[in-house]
Amino acid sequence: MKDRILTLLDTKEDMIAKVAMIKNKMFLLNIEMDVPKCMCENETWLWHMRFGHVNFDSLKMMVQKEMLKGLPSIIHPN
């Protein structure tokens, strides 16, 4: 951030976005994606993210108690 402007760069230092600060010291950035992508290693991580990063033991318990339809077996990652 510099002079009330936030600049987002990728790992190659290429600019992704440049946004000016608005009221209440916030930065309004509208992002549109053509195709949503999941950067997940496997289904367990996908469900972990879908539930707001809930811990893996809780996901496993939900499977065991059949609390959700379609939730696959959870393998607790190391």
CYANA upper distance limits for C-alpha pairs under 8 A (distance plus 0.5 A):
  1 MET  CA      5 ILE  CA      6.05
  1 MET  CA      6 LEU  CA      4.98
  1 MET  CA      7 THR  CA      6.78
  2 LYS  CA      6 LEU  CA      7.17
  4 ARG  CA     20 ALA  CA      6.49
  4 ARG  CA     21 MET  CA      5.81
  5 ILE  CA     18 LYS  CA      7.36
  5 ILE  CA     19 VAL  CA      6.12
  5 ILE  CA     20 ALA  CA      4.88
  5 ILE  CA     21 MET  CA      6.39
  6 LEU  CA     18 LYS  CA      6.18
  6 LEU  CA     19 VAL  CA      5.70
  6 LEU  CA     20 ALA  CA      6.75
  6 LEU  CA     21 MET  CA      7.85
  6 LEU  CA     27 PHE  CA      8.01
  7 THR  CA     15 MET  CA      7.61
  7 THR  CA     16 ILE  CA      8.16
  7 THR  CA     17 ALA  CA      6.37
  7 THR  CA     18 LYS  CA      4.92
  7 THR  CA     19 VAL  CA      6.99
  8 LEU  CA     15 MET  CA      6.42
  8 LEU  CA     16 ILE  CA      5.84
  8 LEU  CA     17 ALA  CA      5.64
  8 LEU  CA     18 LYS  CA      6.79
  9 LEU  CA     13 GLU  CA      5.63
  9 LEU  CA     14 ASP  CA      5.81
  9 LEU  CA     15 MET  CA      4.94
  9 LEU  CA     16 ILE  CA      5.77
  9 LEU  CA     17 ALA  CA      7.73
 10 ASP  CA     14 ASP  CA      5.98
 10 ASP  CA     15 MET  CA      7.01
 10 ASP  CA     16 ILE  CA      6.97
 19 VAL  CA     27 PHE  CA      6.79
 19 VAL  CA     28 LEU  CA      7.52
 19 VAL  CA     29 LEU  CA      7.26
 20 ALA  CA     27 PHE  CA      6.82
 20 ALA  CA     28 LEU  CA      8.36
 21 MET  CA     25 LYS  CA      6.43
 21 MET  CA     26 MET  CA      6.07
 21 MET  CA     27 PHE  CA      5.36
 21 MET  CA     28 LEU  CA      8.02
 22 ILE  CA     26 MET  CA      5.91
 22 ILE  CA     27 PHE  CA      6.44
 22 ILE  CA     28 LEU  CA      7.72
 38 CYS  CA     46 LEU  CA      8.15
 40 CYS  CA     45 TRP  CA      6.36
 40 CYS  CA     46 LEU  CA      6.23
 41 GLU  CA     45 TRP  CA      7.06
 41 GLU  CA     46 LEU  CA      8.41
 42 ASN  CA     46 LEU  CA      7.03
 43 GLU  CA     47 TRP  CA      6.78
 43 GLU  CA     72 PRO  CA      8.48
 44 THR  CA     48 HIS  CA      6.69
 44 THR  CA     74 ILE  CA      6.13
 44 THR  CA     75 ILE  CA      6.92
 44 THR  CA     76 HIS  CA      8.19
 45 TRP  CA     49 MET  CA      6.73
 46 LEU  CA     50 ARG  CA      6.67
 47 TRP  CA     51 PHE  CA      6.71
 47 TRP  CA     59 LEU  CA      8.41
 47 TRP  CA     71 LEU  CA      8.42
 48 HIS  CA     52 GLY  CA      7.25
 48 HIS  CA     53 HIS  CA      5.40
 48 HIS  CA     54 VAL  CA      6.24
 48 HIS  CA     55 ASN  CA      7.55
 48 HIS  CA     56 PHE  CA      7.37
 48 HIS  CA     59 LEU  CA      7.83
 49 MET  CA     53 HIS  CA      5.23
 49 MET  CA     54 VAL  CA      7.95
 54 VAL  CA     58 SER  CA      7.27
 54 VAL  CA     59 LEU  CA      7.64
 55 ASN  CA     59 LEU  CA      7.18
 56 PHE  CA     60 LYS  CA      6.62
 56 PHE  CA     74 ILE  CA      8.01
 56 PHE  CA     76 HIS  CA      6.40
 57 ASP  CA     61 MET  CA      6.67
 57 ASP  CA     76 HIS  CA      7.85
 58 SER  CA     62 MET  CA      6.75
 59 LEU  CA     63 VAL  CA      6.97
 59 LEU  CA     74 ILE  CA      7.23
 60 LYS  CA     64 GLN  CA      6.79
 60 LYS  CA     73 SER  CA      7.62
 60 LYS  CA     74 ILE  CA      5.86
 60 LYS  CA     75 ILE  CA      8.26
 60 LYS  CA     76 HIS  CA      8.38
 61 MET  CA     65 LYS  CA      6.57
 62 MET  CA     66 GLU  CA      6.41
 62 MET  CA     67 MET  CA      5.64
 62 MET  CA     68 LEU  CA      7.30
 63 VAL  CA     67 MET  CA      6.96
 63 VAL  CA     68 LEU  CA      7.56
 63 VAL  CA     71 LEU  CA      6.88
 63 VAL  CA     72 PRO  CA      7.52
 63 VAL  CA     73 SER  CA      6.81
 63 VAL  CA     74 ILE  CA      7.82
